[in-house]
Amino acid sequence: MEDEASVSGKDWLEISVRVDGEAAEAVSELLNGYGRGGAVIEHRLVDGLGAHDDVDELRVKAYIPAEDWRLKRQIEEALWHLGQIYPIPDPEFAVLGEADWAEAWKAHYGVLHVGQRTAIVPAWQRYEPAPGEVTIVLDPGMAFGTGTHPTTRLCLAALEELPVAGMRVLDLGTGSGILSIAAAKQGAASVRAVDIDPIAVASARENVAANGVAEVVRVGEGSLAEARGRYDLVLVNILYSVIVDLLEHGLAEALRPEGTVIASGIIDDQEADVVAAFEGHGIKVIERRRERDWVALTGRRVG
């Protein structure tokens, strides 16, 4: 590991944690909150003791600006606390130059198929879509929402099942803009995408333009208060506590009568709280999707 004085402002720090299958999701979720572009899980075979003893090694990796030593310490502390629950070794660090970081980060992303007819295509790859397939060209940059996380996949799968054509859509906490782009490509009349993170707003705008849906999707900085009006569909892929707080501050009122909301970012043991909050604001759960410990709920405003 290089010392602080030898790190330039354009260098990146790669954080790598060797994990087993049980700990992979927990470490990935933790690093997702810190890494630029989210965490990635690397699978590779390593030599075992004999000819047939190769081992599938899992590593979770994330990348942060190399000069951000305070963030590095925060990650080390967070991983130490997680290590009290899961037996994980100390993280390994490596400093990468800008070009090396870009190639290392991009190497972990391929075309991802979600639901029945959605394909997420990294901006740096070529892809020929199947007939009827919705393709989303994505360069997540520093924003959350690459499609690799269960919460995003659950939202995209739920979105496929709705008659989105002609709808007025609100995407709260848009991140990379992936859900807004999917809605636009499924025929939404208009999409309002907002996020409180200016980095996410910039990333979403670039992705919206790259997908040719800038006339449909309007991206801006802010949250529910900035999204005036009523919508046919609201997408909210954040944290369960934020979902509940948004309901307290008028999320249900942003839905027209019989309007639909897709909420994700919910751990299974938090589901009952979200369902209760939905019902307390006149929203009936009409569909539930689950992937591992994550749950997405589709609700409809009653009356």
Residue, then its C-alpha position, 0 to 999 in steps of 0.5 A: m500500500e502506497d503512503e498518502a504522499s504518493v497518491s494523486g488526486k486522480d488515483w483510485l483505491e480498490i477495496s477487496v474483501r475475500v468472502d464466502g457465499e453467505a457473507a458476499e451479499a452483506v459485504s456487497e451491501l455495505l460497500n455499495g454505500y461507499g464505493r463509486g459505481g457500487a460494489v462488484i462481486e468477482h468470481r474466480l477459480v483458484d488452484g486447490l491442493g489437487a487436480h480437481d480441487d479448484v476453489d471458486e473464490l468470491r471477492v467483493k470490490a469497491y473503488i473510492p478516490a485514493e486521497d479520501w483517507r477518512l472514507k477509507r477508515q470509515i470502510e475499515e471500521a464498518l467492515w470490522h463491525l460486520g466481521q463480528i457477525y460474519p467471519i471475513p478477513d481484513p480488506e486488501f487495498a490497492v492504488l490504481g491510476e485513472a485508466d487502470w481503475a476504469e478498466a478494472w471497474k468496467a471488467h466486472y460488468g456484462v449484459l444483464h438480463v432482468g425479468q422477461r424482456t429487459a436487458i441492461v447493457p454497459a455503455w462500453q459494450r455492443y449488444e444486439p437485442a432480441p425481438g421485443e426486448v427493452t434495452i437500457v444502455l447504462d454507465p452508472g458512474m458514481a450513482f447507485g443503480t446498475g441493475t446488479h442489486p436485487t432491489t433494482r432487479l425487483c423493480l424492473a421485473a415489477l415494472e414489466e408487468l404494468p401497463v406503463a404506456g401513456m402513464r405519468v411517472l415519478d421516480l424518487g431517488t433515481g440514482s443512475g436513472i435506470l428505472s426512469i429509462a425503463a419506464a420511458k422505453q415501455g411507453a410512459a408519456s412523461v417521467r419526472a426523475v429526482d435525486i438529492d445527490p447531484i452526482a446521481v443527477a448528473s449520471a442520470r442525465e447522461n444515461v437518459a441522453a444515451n438512451g434517447v429518452a431525454e424528451v420523455v424523462r426530466v431529471g432534477e435535483g430534489s425529492l418529493a417536495e420538488a415533484r409537484g402534481r399527481y402521477d399514475l405511477v411512482l417508483v421508489n427504490i431507496l431504504y425502507s425508512v425513507i419510504v415510510d418517511l415519504l409516505e408521512h410527507g405526502l407520497a400517497e397524495a402524489l398518486r392519482p386515485e387508483g395510481t400505482v407505487i412500486a417500492s423496493g429497498i425493503i429487507d424482509d423483516q421490514e416488510a410489515d412496517v411498510v405494508a402498515a404504512f401503505e395501508g395507513h395512507g390508503i394504499k393496498v398491496i397488490e403484488r409482492r416480489r422477493e429475491r433473497d432477503w429483499v422485497a419489493l411491493t407494488g401498491r395501488r391507491v384506493g379510491 
